[in-house]
Amino acid sequence: MHGRAAIALAAALAGCTLGSGTSNLPPPPDDGTALDARLDRCAALGAEAAGDPDCQSAWDEARRRILPLPPAEK
């Protein structure tokens, strides 16, 4: 009886560790919704957003996506 219990325990532990690894799948494509959510949060903060590092980062990202890059200096 102890042998079966040990096998069952080993199988359960093996199953737990197999699913806990990191995935090799690439992240899903960014469709802009994450940035939109961050910008919405910043809009809701009002004037407090000016001092929020995440809002500053979101605004930088939005500018990079919308505004063209300046010509490279030669």
mmCIF file of the N, C-alpha and C atoms, coordinates in Angstrom:
data_MODEL
# 
_entry.id   MODEL 
# 
loop_
_atom_site.group_PDB 
_atom_site.id 
_atom_site.type_symbol 
_atom_site.label_atom_id 
_atom_site.label_alt_id 
_atom_site.label_comp_id 
_atom_site.label_asym_id 
_atom_site.label_entity_id 
_atom_site.label_seq_id 
_atom_site.pdbx_PDB_ins_code 
_atom_site.Cartn_x 
_atom_site.Cartn_y 
_atom_site.Cartn_z 
_atom_site.occupancy 
_atom_site.B_iso_or_equiv 
_atom_site.pdbx_formal_charge 
_atom_site.auth_seq_id 
_atom_site.auth_comp_id 
_atom_site.auth_asym_id 
_atom_site.auth_atom_id 
_atom_site.pdbx_PDB_model_num 
ATOM 1   N N  . MET A 1 1  ? 0.815  -1.193 0.000   1.00 0.00 ? 1  MET A N  1 
ATOM 2   C CA . MET A 1 1  ? 0.000  0.000  0.000   1.00 0.00 ? 1  MET A CA 1 
ATOM 3   C C  . MET A 1 1  ? 0.862  1.263  0.000   1.00 0.00 ? 1  MET A C  1 
ATOM 4   N N  . HIS A 1 2  ? 1.984  1.224  0.721   1.00 0.00 ? 2  HIS A N  1 
ATOM 5   C CA . HIS A 1 2  ? 2.865  2.390  0.768   1.00 0.00 ? 2  HIS A CA 1 
ATOM 6   C C  . HIS A 1 2  ? 3.475  2.683  -0.586  1.00 0.00 ? 2  HIS A C  1 
ATOM 7   N N  . GLY A 1 3  ? 3.724  1.674  -1.368  1.00 0.00 ? 3  GLY A N  1 
ATOM 8   C CA . GLY A 1 3  ? 4.292  1.857  -2.698  1.00 0.00 ? 3  GLY A CA 1 
ATOM 9   C C  . GLY A 1 3  ? 3.372  2.655  -3.604  1.00 0.00 ? 3  GLY A C  1 
ATOM 10  N N  . ARG A 1 4  ? 2.075  2.353  -3.545  1.00 0.00 ? 4  ARG A N  1 
ATOM 11  C CA . ARG A 1 4  ? 1.104  3.092  -4.367  1.00 0.00 ? 4  ARG A CA 1 
ATOM 12  C C  . ARG A 1 4  ? 1.006  4.546  -3.924  1.00 0.00 ? 4  ARG A C  1 
ATOM 13  N N  . ALA A 1 5  ? 1.046  4.767  -2.626  1.00 0.00 ? 5  ALA A N  1 
ATOM 14  C CA . ALA A 1 5  ? 0.969  6.134  -2.115  1.00 0.00 ? 5  ALA A CA 1 
ATOM 15  C C  . ALA A 1 5  ? 2.186  6.939  -2.553  1.00 0.00 ? 5  ALA A C  1 
ATOM 16  N N  . ALA A 1 6  ? 3.345  6.308  -2.524  1.00 0.00 ? 6  ALA A N  1 
ATOM 17  C CA . ALA A 1 6  ? 4.570  6.997  -2.939  1.00 0.00 ? 6  ALA A CA 1 
ATOM 18  C C  . ALA A 1 6  ? 4.523  7.321  -4.429  1.00 0.00 ? 6  ALA A C  1 
ATOM 19  N N  . ILE A 1 7  ? 4.008  6.405  -5.225  1.00 0.00 ? 7  ILE A N  1 
ATOM 20  C CA . ILE A 1 7  ? 3.899  6.644  -6.670  1.00 0.00 ? 7  ILE A CA 1 
ATOM 21  C C  . ILE A 1 7  ? 2.901  7.758  -6.948  1.00 0.00 ? 7  ILE A C  1 
ATOM 22  N N  . ALA A 1 8  ? 1.776  7.744  -6.231  1.00 0.00 ? 8  ALA A N  1 
ATOM 23  C CA . ALA A 1 8  ? 0.767  8.786  -6.423  1.00 0.00 ? 8  ALA A CA 1 
ATOM 24  C C  . ALA A 1 8  ? 1.324  10.154 -6.027  1.00 0.00 ? 8  ALA A C  1 
ATOM 25  N N  . LEU A 1 9  ? 2.063  10.189 -4.921  1.00 0.00 ? 9  LEU A N  1 
ATOM 26  C CA . LEU A 1 9  ? 2.655  11.453 -4.474  1.00 0.00 ? 9  LEU A CA 1 
ATOM 27  C C  . LEU A 1 9  ? 3.687  11.946 -5.480  1.00 0.00 ? 9  LEU A C  1 
ATOM 28  N N  . ALA A 1 10 ? 4.516  11.055 -5.971  1.00 0.00 ? 10 ALA A N  1 
ATOM 29  C CA . ALA A 1 10 ? 5.529  11.443 -6.958  1.00 0.00 ? 10 ALA A CA 1 
ATOM 30  C C  . ALA A 1 10 ? 4.868  11.952 -8.237  1.00 0.00 ? 10 ALA A C  1 
ATOM 31  N N  . ALA A 1 11 ? 3.802  11.305 -8.674  1.00 0.00 ? 11 ALA A N  1 
ATOM 32  C CA . ALA A 1 11 ? 3.102  11.742 -9.879  1.00 0.00 ? 11 ALA A CA 1 
ATOM 33  C C  . ALA A 1 11 ? 2.472  13.117 -9.676  1.00 0.00 ? 11 ALA A C  1 
ATOM 34  N N  . ALA A 1 12 ? 1.895  13.332 -8.493  1.00 0.00 ? 12 ALA A N  1 
ATOM 35  C CA . ALA A 1 12 ? 1.279  14.629 -8.210  1.00 0.00 ? 12 ALA A CA 1 
ATOM 36  C C  . ALA A 1 12 ? 2.326  15.731 -8.191  1.00 0.00 ? 12 ALA A C  1 
ATOM 37  N N  . LEU A 1 13 ? 3.465  15.470 -7.556  1.00 0.00 ? 13 LEU A N  1 
ATOM 38  C CA . LEU A 1 13 ? 4.526  16.481 -7.513  1.00 0.00 ? 13 LEU A CA 1 
ATOM 39  C C  . LEU A 1 13 ? 5.091  16.746 -8.899  1.00 0.00 ? 13 LEU A C  1 
ATOM 40  N N  . ALA A 1 14 ? 5.248  15.718 -9.698  1.00 0.00 ? 14 ALA A N  1 
ATOM 41  C CA . ALA A 1 14 ? 5.751  15.903 -11.058 1.00 0.00 ? 14 ALA A CA 1 
ATOM 42  C C  . ALA A 1 14 ? 4.782  16.738 -11.874 1.00 0.00 ? 14 ALA A C  1 
ATOM 43  N N  . GLY A 1 15 ? 3.499  16.516 -11.718 1.00 0.00 ? 15 GLY A N  1 
ATOM 44  C CA . GLY A 1 15 ? 2.493  17.296 -12.435 1.00 0.00 ? 15 GLY A CA 1 
ATOM 45  C C  . GLY A 1 15 ? 2.526  18.749 -12.031 1.00 0.00 ? 15 GLY A C  1 
ATOM 46  N N  . CYS A 1 16 ? 2.762  19.018 -10.751 1.00 0.00 ? 16 CYS A N  1 
ATOM 47  C CA . CYS A 1 16 ? 2.808  20.398 -10.274 1.00 0.00 ? 16 CYS A CA 1 
ATOM 48  C C  . CYS A 1 16 ? 4.013  21.139 -10.837 1.00 0.00 ? 16 CYS A C  1 
ATOM 49  N N  . THR A 1 17 ? 5.146  20.461 -10.909 1.00 0.00 ? 17 THR A N  1 
ATOM 50  C CA . THR A 1 17 ? 6.346  21.146 -11.377 1.00 0.00 ? 17 THR A CA 1 
ATOM 51  C C  . THR A 1 17 ? 6.368  21.295 -12.882 1.00 0.00 ? 17 THR A C  1 
ATOM 52  N N  . LEU A 1 18 ? 5.694  20.411 -13.612 1.00 0.00 ? 18 LEU A N  1 
ATOM 53  C CA . LEU A 1 18 ? 5.686  20.520 -15.072 1.00 0.00 ? 18 LEU A CA 1 
ATOM 54  C C  . LEU A 1 18 ? 4.947  21.768 -15.525 1.00 0.00 ? 18 LEU A C  1 
ATOM 55  N N  . GLY A 1 19 ? 3.888  22.135 -14.842 1.00 0.00 ? 19 GLY A N  1 
ATOM 56  C CA . GLY A 1 19 ? 3.101  23.288 -15.256 1.00 0.00 ? 19 GLY A CA 1 
ATOM 57  C C  . GLY A 1 19 ? 3.598  24.595 -14.709 1.00 0.00 ? 19 GLY A C  1 
ATOM 58  N N  . SER A 1 20 ? 4.630  24.585 -13.866 1.00 0.00 ? 20 SER A N  1 
ATOM 59  C CA . SER A 1 20 ? 5.044  25.828 -13.234 1.00 0.00 ? 20 SER A CA 1 
ATOM 60  C C  . SER A 1 20 ? 6.173  26.538 -13.968 1.00 0.00 ? 20 SER A C  1 
ATOM 61  N N  . GLY A 1 21 ? 6.684  25.953 -15.040 1.00 0.00 ? 21 GLY A N  1 
ATOM 62  C CA . GLY A 1 21 ? 7.779  26.585 -15.783 1.00 0.00 ? 21 GLY A CA 1 
ATOM 63  C C  . GLY A 1 21 ? 7.303  27.767 -16.601 1.00 0.00 ? 21 GLY A C  1 
ATOM 64  N N  . THR A 1 22 ? 8.251  28.527 -17.103 1.00 0.00 ? 22 THR A N  1 
ATOM 65  C CA . THR A 1 22 ? 7.880  29.655 -17.948 1.00 0.00 ? 22 THR A CA 1 
ATOM 66  C C  . THR A 1 22 ? 7.561  29.158 -19.344 1.00 0.00 ? 22 THR A C  1 
ATOM 67  N N  . SER A 1 23 ? 6.704  29.847 -19.991 1.00 0.00 ? 23 SER A N  1 
ATOM 68  C CA . SER A 1 23 ? 6.270  29.468 -21.331 1.00 0.00 ? 23 SER A CA 1 
ATOM 69  C C  . SER A 1 23 ? 7.282  29.955 -22.366 1.00 0.00 ? 23 SER A C  1 
ATOM 70  N N  . ASN A 1 24 ? 7.472  29.172 -23.401 1.00 0.00 ? 24 ASN A N  1 
ATOM 71  C CA . ASN A 1 24 ? 8.355  29.582 -24.493 1.00 0.00 ? 24 ASN A CA 1 
ATOM 72  C C  . ASN A 1 24 ? 7.581  30.314 -25.582 1.00 0.00 ? 24 ASN A C  1 
ATOM 73  N N  . LEU A 1 25 ? 6.295  30.529 -25.370 1.00 0.00 ? 25 LEU A N  1 
ATOM 74  C CA . LEU A 1 25 ? 5.479  31.225 -26.362 1.00 0.00 ? 25 LEU A CA 1 
ATOM 75  C C  . LEU A 1 25 ? 5.801  32.711 -26.345 1.00 0.00 ? 25 LEU A C  1 
ATOM 76  N N  . PRO A 1 26 ? 5.815  33.342 -27.508 1.00 0.00 ? 26 PRO A N  1 
ATOM 77  C CA . PRO A 1 26 ? 6.055  34.785 -27.534 1.00 0.00 ? 26 PRO A CA 1 
ATOM 78  C C  . PRO A 1 26 ? 4.844  35.515 -26.952 1.00 0.00 ? 26 PRO A C  1 
ATOM 79  N N  . PRO A 1 27 ? 5.052  36.724 -26.443 1.00 0.00 ? 27 PRO A N  1 
ATOM 80  C CA . PRO A 1 27 ? 3.913  37.477 -25.912 1.00 0.00 ? 27 PRO A CA 1 
ATOM 81  C C  . PRO A 1 27 ? 2.935  37.809 -27.040 1.00 0.00 ? 27 PRO A C  1 
ATOM 82  N N  . PRO A 1 28 ? 1.673  37.987 -26.707 1.00 0.00 ? 28 PRO A N  1 
ATOM 83  C CA . PRO A 1 28 ? 0.713  38.333 -27.752 1.00 0.00 ? 28 PRO A CA 1 
ATOM 84  C C  . PRO A 1 28 ? 1.052  39.698 -28.347 1.00 0.00 ? 28 PRO A C  1 
ATOM 85  N N  . PRO A 1 29 ? 0.674  39.922 -29.602 1.00 0.00 ? 29 PRO A N  1 
ATOM 86  C CA . PRO A 1 29 ? 0.973  41.221 -30.213 1.00 0.00 ? 29 PRO A CA 1 
ATOM 87  C C  . PRO A 1 29 ? 0.272  42.348 -29.459 1.00 0.00 ? 29 PRO A C  1 
ATOM 88  N N  . ASP A 1 30 ? 0.935  43.481 -29.375 1.00 0.00 ? 30 ASP A N  1 
ATOM 89  C CA . ASP A 1 30 ? 0.385  44.638 -28.675 1.00 0.00 ? 30 ASP A CA 1 
ATOM 90  C C  . ASP A 1 30 ? -0.556 45.374 -29.618 1.00 0.00 ? 30 ASP A C  1 
ATOM 91  N N  . ASP A 1 31 ? -1.826 45.360 -29.297 1.00 0.00 ? 31 ASP A N  1 
ATOM 92  C CA . ASP A 1 31 ? -2.803 46.049 -30.143 1.00 0.00 ? 31 ASP A CA 1 
ATOM 93  C C  . ASP A 1 31 ? -3.099 47.457 -29.641 1.00 0.00 ? 31 ASP A C  1 
ATOM 94  N N  . GLY A 1 32 ? -2.343 47.914 -28.657 1.00 0.00 ? 32 GLY A N  1 
ATOM 95  C CA . GLY A 1 32 ? -2.522 49.268 -28.149 1.00 0.00 ? 32 GLY A CA 1 
ATOM 96  C C  . GLY A 1 32 ? -3.448 49.370 -26.958 1.00 0.00 ? 32 GLY A C  1 
ATOM 97  N N  . THR A 1 33 ? -4.157 48.296 -26.616 1.00 0.00 ? 33 THR A N  1 
ATOM 98  C CA . THR A 1 33 ? -5.122 48.397 -25.518 1.00 0.00 ? 33 THR A CA 1 
ATOM 99  C C  . THR A 1 33 ? -4.437 48.602 -24.176 1.00 0.00 ? 33 THR A C  1 
ATOM 100 N N  . ALA A 1 34 ? -3.248 48.031 -23.976 1.00 0.00 ? 34 ALA A N  1 
ATOM 101 C CA . ALA A 1 34 ? -2.542 48.230 -22.710 1.00 0.00 ? 34 ALA A CA 1 
ATOM 102 C C  . ALA A 1 34 ? -2.149 49.696 -22.553 1.00 0.00 ? 34 ALA A C  1 
ATOM 103 N N  . LEU A 1 35 ? -1.642 50.290 -23.617 1.00 0.00 ? 35 LEU A N  1 
ATOM 104 C CA . LEU A 1 35 ? -1.284 51.705 -23.562 1.00 0.00 ? 35 LEU A CA 1 
ATOM 105 C C  . LEU A 1 35 ? -2.526 52.555 -23.376 1.00 0.00 ? 35 LEU A C  1 
ATOM 106 N N  . ASP A 1 36 ? -3.609 52.209 -24.056 1.00 0.00 ? 36 ASP A N  1 
ATOM 107 C CA . ASP A 1 36 ? -4.860 52.953 -23.895 1.00 0.00 ? 36 ASP A CA 1 
ATOM 108 C C  . ASP A 1 36 ? -5.329 52.922 -22.448 1.00 0.00 ? 36 ASP A C  1 
ATOM 109 N N  . ALA A 1 37 ? -5.212 51.763 -21.803 1.00 0.00 ? 37 ALA A N  1 
ATOM 110 C CA . ALA A 1 37 ? -5.637 51.637 -20.408 1.00 0.00 ? 37 ALA A CA 1 
ATOM 111 C C  . ALA A 1 37 ? -4.769 52.515 -19.501 1.00 0.00 ? 37 ALA A C  1 
ATOM 112 N N  . ARG A 1 38 ? -3.469 52.535 -19.780 1.00 0.00 ? 38 ARG A N  1 
ATOM 113 C CA . ARG A 1 38 ? -2.580 53.378 -18.983 1.00 0.00 ? 38 ARG A CA 1 
ATOM 114 C C  . ARG A 1 38 ? -2.914 54.851 -19.178 1.00 0.00 ? 38 ARG A C  1 
ATOM 115 N N  . LEU A 1 39 ? -3.174 55.255 -20.419 1.00 0.00 ? 39 LEU A N  1 
ATOM 116 C CA . LEU A 1 39 ? -3.516 56.652 -20.690 1.00 0.00 ? 39 LEU A CA 1 
ATOM 117 C C  . LEU A 1 39 ? -4.861 57.031 -20.060 1.00 0.00 ? 39 LEU A C  1 
ATOM 118 N N  . ASP A 1 40 ? -5.826 56.110 -20.065 1.00 0.00 ? 40 ASP A N  1 
ATOM 119 C CA . ASP A 1 40 ? -7.107 56.363 -19.411 1.00 0.00 ? 40 ASP A CA 1 
ATOM 120 C C  . ASP A 1 40 ? -6.921 56.563 -17.912 1.00 0.00 ? 40 ASP A C  1 
ATOM 121 N N  . ARG A 1 41 ? -6.054 55.735 -17.304 1.00 0.00 ? 41 ARG A N  1 
ATOM 122 C CA . ARG A 1 41 ? -5.778 55.867 -15.873 1.00 0.00 ? 41 ARG A CA 1 
ATOM 123 C C  . ARG A 1 41 ? -5.172 57.236 -15.578 1.00 0.00 ? 41 ARG A C  1 
ATOM 124 N N  . CYS A 1 42 ? -4.260 57.674 -16.435 1.00 0.00 ? 42 CYS A N  1 
ATOM 125 C CA . CYS A 1 42 ? -3.613 58.964 -16.239 1.00 0.00 ? 42 CYS A CA 1 
ATOM 126 C C  . CYS A 1 42 ? -4.610 60.115 -16.398 1.00 0.00 ? 42 CYS A C  1 
ATOM 127 N N  . ALA A 1 43 ? -5.505 59.965 -17.350 1.00 0.00 ? 43 ALA A N  1 
ATOM 128 C CA . ALA A 1 43 ? -6.531 61.002 -17.537 1.00 0.00 ? 43 ALA A CA 1 
ATOM 129 C C  . ALA A 1 43 ? -7.413 61.106 -16.295 1.00 0.00 ? 43 ALA A C  1 
ATOM 130 N N  . ALA A 1 44 ? -7.703 59.965 -15.680 1.00 0.00 ? 44 ALA A N  1 
ATOM 131 C CA . ALA A 1 44 ? -8.547 59.965 -14.487 1.00 0.00 ? 44 ALA A CA 1 
ATOM 132 C C  . ALA A 1 44 ? -7.826 60.582 -13.286 1.00 0.00 ? 44 ALA A C  1 
ATOM 133 N N  . LEU A 1 45 ? -6.494 60.529 -13.275 1.00 0.00 ? 45 LEU A N  1 
ATOM 134 C CA . LEU A 1 45 ? -5.727 61.115 -12.174 1.00 0.00 ? 45 LEU A CA 1 
ATOM 135 C C  . LEU A 1 45 ? -5.758 62.633 -12.190 1.00 0.00 ? 45 LEU A C  1 
ATOM 136 N N  . GLY A 1 46 ? -6.008 63.205 -13.347 1.00 0.00 ? 46 GLY A N  1 
ATOM 137 C CA . GLY A 1 46 ? -6.029 64.656 -13.467 1.00 0.00 ? 46 GLY A CA 1 
ATOM 138 C C  . GLY A 1 46 ? -4.635 65.238 -13.299 1.00 0.00 ? 46 GLY A C  1 
ATOM 139 N N  . ALA A 1 47 ? -4.537 66.322 -12.502 1.00 0.00 ? 47 ALA A N  1 
ATOM 140 C CA . ALA A 1 47 ? -3.260 67.019 -12.323 1.00 0.00 ? 47 ALA A CA 1 
ATOM 141 C C  . ALA A 1 47 ? -2.214 66.143 -11.634 1.00 0.00 ? 47 ALA A C  1 
ATOM 142 N N  . GLU A 1 48 ? -2.641 65.168 -10.846 1.00 0.00 ? 48 GLU A N  1 
ATOM 143 C CA . GLU A 1 48 ? -1.697 64.279 -10.161 1.00 0.00 ? 48 GLU A CA 1 
ATOM 144 C C  . GLU A 1 48 ? -0.882 63.437 -11.151 1.00 0.00 ? 48 GLU A C  1 
ATOM 145 N N  . ALA A 1 49 ? -1.384 63.276 -12.366 1.00 0.00 ? 49 ALA A N  1 
ATOM 146 C CA . ALA A 1 49 ? -0.688 62.457 -13.365 1.00 0.00 ? 49 ALA A CA 1 
ATOM 147 C C  . ALA A 1 49 ? 0.654  63.057 -13.748 1.00 0.00 ? 49 ALA A C  1 
ATOM 148 N N  . ALA A 1 50 ? 0.820  64.360 -13.595 1.00 0.00 ? 50 ALA A N  1 
ATOM 149 C CA . ALA A 1 50 ? 2.076  65.007 -13.978 1.00 0.00 ? 50 ALA A CA 1 
ATOM 150 C C  . ALA A 1 50 ? 3.263  64.477 -13.175 1.00 0.00 ? 50 ALA A C  1 
ATOM 151 N N  . GLY A 1 51 ? 3.034  64.042 -11.955 1.00 0.00 ? 51 GLY A N  1 
ATOM 152 C CA . GLY A 1 51 ? 4.114  63.521 -11.132 1.00 0.00 ? 51 GLY A CA 1 
ATOM 153 C C  . GLY A 1 51 ? 4.177  62.007 -11.087 1.00 0.00 ? 51 GLY A C  1 
ATOM 154 N N  . ASP A 1 52 ? 3.327  61.345 -11.859 1.00 0.00 ? 52 ASP A N  1 
ATOM 155 C CA . ASP A 1 52 ? 3.271  59.876 -11.839 1.00 0.00 ? 52 ASP A CA 1 
ATOM 156 C C  . ASP A 1 52 ? 4.232  59.311 -12.874 1.00 0.00 ? 52 ASP A C  1 
ATOM 157 N N  . PRO A 1 53 ? 5.218  58.498 -12.442 1.00 0.00 ? 53 PRO A N  1 
ATOM 158 C CA . PRO A 1 53 ? 6.202  57.958 -13.397 1.00 0.00 ? 53 PRO A CA 1 
ATOM 159 C C  . PRO A 1 53 ? 5.568  57.075 -14.476 1.00 0.00 ? 53 PRO A C  1 
ATOM 160 N N  . ASP A 1 54 ? 4.524  56.323 -14.136 1.00 0.00 ? 54 ASP A N  1 
ATOM 161 C CA . ASP A 1 54 ? 3.888  55.483 -15.148 1.00 0.00 ? 54 ASP A CA 1 
ATOM 162 C C  . ASP A 1 54 ? 3.187  56.336 -16.202 1.00 0.00 ? 54 ASP A C  1 
ATOM 163 N N  . CYS A 1 55 ? 2.598  57.438 -15.789 1.00 0.00 ? 55 CYS A N  1 
ATOM 164 C CA . CYS A 1 55 ? 1.949  58.328 -16.756 1.00 0.00 ? 55 CYS A CA 1 
ATOM 165 C C  . CYS A 1 55 ? 2.985  58.968 -17.674 1.00 0.00 ? 55 CYS A C  1 
ATOM 166 N N  . GLN A 1 56 ? 4.105  59.382 -17.108 1.00 0.00 ? 56 GLN A N  1 
ATOM 167 C CA . GLN A 1 56 ? 5.160  59.967 -17.933 1.00 0.00 ? 56 GLN A CA 1 
ATOM 168 C C  . GLN A 1 56 ? 5.661  58.956 -18.954 1.00 0.00 ? 56 GLN A C  1 
ATOM 169 N N  . SER A 1 57 ? 5.804  57.704 -18.520 1.00 0.00 ? 57 SER A N  1 
ATOM 170 C CA . SER A 1 57 ? 6.233  56.640 -19.432 1.00 0.00 ? 57 SER A CA 1 
ATOM 171 C C  . SER A 1 57 ? 5.183  56.387 -20.510 1.00 0.00 ? 57 SER A C  1 
ATOM 172 N N  . ALA A 1 58 ? 3.919  56.382 -20.127 1.00 0.00 ? 58 ALA A N  1 
ATOM 173 C CA . ALA A 1 58 ? 2.842  56.153 -21.090 1.00 0.00 ? 58 ALA A CA 1 
ATOM 174 C C  . ALA A 1 58 ? 2.788  57.285 -22.115 1.00 0.00 ? 58 ALA A C  1 
ATOM 175 N N  . TRP A 1 59 ? 2.960  58.508 -21.665 1.00 0.00 ? 59 TRP A N  1 
ATOM 176 C CA . TRP A 1 59 ? 2.940  59.637 -22.597 1.00 0.00 ? 59 TRP A CA 1 
ATOM 177 C C  . TRP A 1 59 ? 4.125  59.565 -23.557 1.00 0.00 ? 59 TRP A C  1 
ATOM 178 N N  . ASP A 1 60 ? 5.298  59.169 -23.051 1.00 0.00 ? 60 ASP A N  1 
ATOM 179 C CA . ASP A 1 60 ? 6.467  59.002 -23.927 1.00 0.00 ? 60 ASP A CA 1 
ATOM 180 C C  . ASP A 1 60 ? 6.187  57.950 -24.996 1.00 0.00 ? 60 ASP A C  1 
ATOM 181 N N  . GLU A 1 61 ? 5.606  56.821 -24.575 1.00 0.00 ? 61 GLU A N  1 
ATOM 182 C CA . GLU A 1 61 ? 5.292  55.746 -25.521 1.00 0.00 ? 61 GLU A CA 1 
ATOM 183 C C  . GLU A 1 61 ? 4.268  56.217 -26.550 1.00 0.00 ? 61 GLU A C  1 
ATOM 184 N N  . ALA A 1 62 ? 3.258  56.950 -26.111 1.00 0.00 ? 62 ALA A N  1 
ATOM 185 C CA . ALA A 1 62 ? 2.241  57.450 -27.043 1.00 0.00 ? 62 ALA A CA 1 
ATOM 186 C C  . ALA A 1 62 ? 2.868  58.401 -28.064 1.00 0.00 ? 62 ALA A C  1 
ATOM 187 N N  . ARG A 1 63 ? 3.767  59.265 -27.610 1.00 0.00 ? 63 ARG A N  1 
ATOM 188 C CA . ARG A 1 63 ? 4.449  60.182 -28.537 1.00 0.00 ? 63 ARG A CA 1 
ATOM 189 C C  . ARG A 1 63 ? 5.272  59.407 -29.560 1.00 0.00 ? 63 ARG A C  1 
ATOM 190 N N  . ARG A 1 64 ? 5.983  58.360 -29.103 1.00 0.00 ? 64 ARG A N  1 
ATOM 191 C CA . ARG A 1 64 ? 6.794  57.558 -30.041 1.00 0.00 ? 64 ARG A CA 1 
ATOM 192 C C  . ARG A 1 64 ? 5.912  56.884 -31.084 1.00 0.00 ? 64 ARG A C  1 
ATOM 193 N N  . ARG A 1 65 ? 4.715  56.478 -30.695 1.00 0.00 ? 65 ARG A N  1 
ATOM 194 C CA . ARG A 1 65 ? 3.832  55.787 -31.641 1.00 0.00 ? 65 ARG A CA 1 
ATOM 195 C C  . ARG A 1 65 ? 3.158  56.749 -32.618 1.00 0.00 ? 65 ARG A C  1 
ATOM 196 N N  . ILE A 1 66 ? 2.962  57.987 -32.197 1.00 0.00 ? 66 ILE A N  1 
ATOM 197 C CA . ILE A 1 66 ? 2.188  58.929 -33.006 1.00 0.00 ? 66 ILE A CA 1 
ATOM 198 C C  . ILE A 1 66 ? 3.082  59.857 -33.833 1.00 0.00 ? 66 ILE A C  1 
ATOM 199 N N  . LEU A 1 67 ? 4.083  60.419 -33.217 1.00 0.00 ? 67 LEU A N  1 
ATOM 200 C CA . LEU A 1 67 ? 4.919  61.409 -33.889 1.00 0.00 ? 67 LEU A CA 1 
ATOM 201 C C  . LEU A 1 67 ? 6.033  60.739 -34.690 1.00 0.00 ? 67 LEU A C  1 
ATOM 202 N N  . PRO A 1 68 ? 6.351  61.285 -35.840 1.00 0.00 ? 68 PRO A N  1 
ATOM 203 C CA . PRO A 1 68 ? 7.446  60.719 -36.633 1.00 0.00 ? 68 PRO A CA 1 
ATOM 204 C C  . PRO A 1 68 ? 8.782  60.964 -35.925 1.00 0.00 ? 68 PRO A C  1 
ATOM 205 N N  . LEU A 1 69 ? 9.720  60.084 -36.191 1.00 0.00 ? 69 LEU A N  1 
ATOM 206 C CA . LEU A 1 69 ? 11.053 60.259 -35.635 1.00 0.00 ? 69 LEU A CA 1 
ATOM 207 C C  . LEU A 1 69 ? 11.755 61.420 -36.343 1.00 0.00 ? 69 LEU A C  1 
ATOM 208 N N  . PRO A 1 70 ? 12.530 62.196 -35.593 1.00 0.00 ? 70 PRO A N  1 
ATOM 209 C CA . PRO A 1 70 ? 13.281 63.277 -36.259 1.00 0.00 ? 70 PRO A CA 1 
ATOM 210 C C  . PRO A 1 70 ? 14.344 62.678 -37.154 1.00 0.00 ? 70 PRO A C  1 
ATOM 211 N N  . PRO A 1 71 ? 14.738 63.410 -38.199 1.00 0.00 ? 71 PRO A N  1 
ATOM 212 C CA . PRO A 1 71 ? 15.791 62.889 -39.092 1.00 0.00 ? 71 PRO A CA 1 
ATOM 213 C C  . PRO A 1 71 ? 17.078 62.669 -38.303 1.00 0.00 ? 71 PRO A C  1 
ATOM 214 N N  . ALA A 1 72 ? 17.800 61.633 -38.658 1.00 0.00 ? 72 ALA A N  1 
ATOM 215 C CA . ALA A 1 72 ? 19.055 61.321 -37.986 1.00 0.00 ? 72 ALA A CA 1 
ATOM 216 C C  . ALA A 1 72 ? 20.101 62.368 -38.318 1.00 0.00 ? 72 ALA A C  1 
ATOM 217 N N  . GLU A 1 73 ? 20.857 62.729 -37.300 1.00 0.00 ? 73 GLU A N  1 
ATOM 218 C CA . GLU A 1 73 ? 21.931 63.703 -37.534 1.00 0.00 ? 73 GLU A CA 1 
ATOM 219 C C  . GLU A 1 73 ? 23.094 63.016 -38.222 1.00 0.00 ? 73 GLU A C  1 
ATOM 220 N N  . LYS A 1 74 ? 23.736 63.731 -39.133 1.00 0.00 ? 74 LYS A N  1 
ATOM 221 C CA . LYS A 1 74 ? 24.848 63.153 -39.898 1.00 0.00 ? 74 LYS A CA 1 
ATOM 222 C C  . LYS A 1 74 ? 26.158 63.679 -39.443 1.00 0.00 ? 74 LYS A C  1 
# 
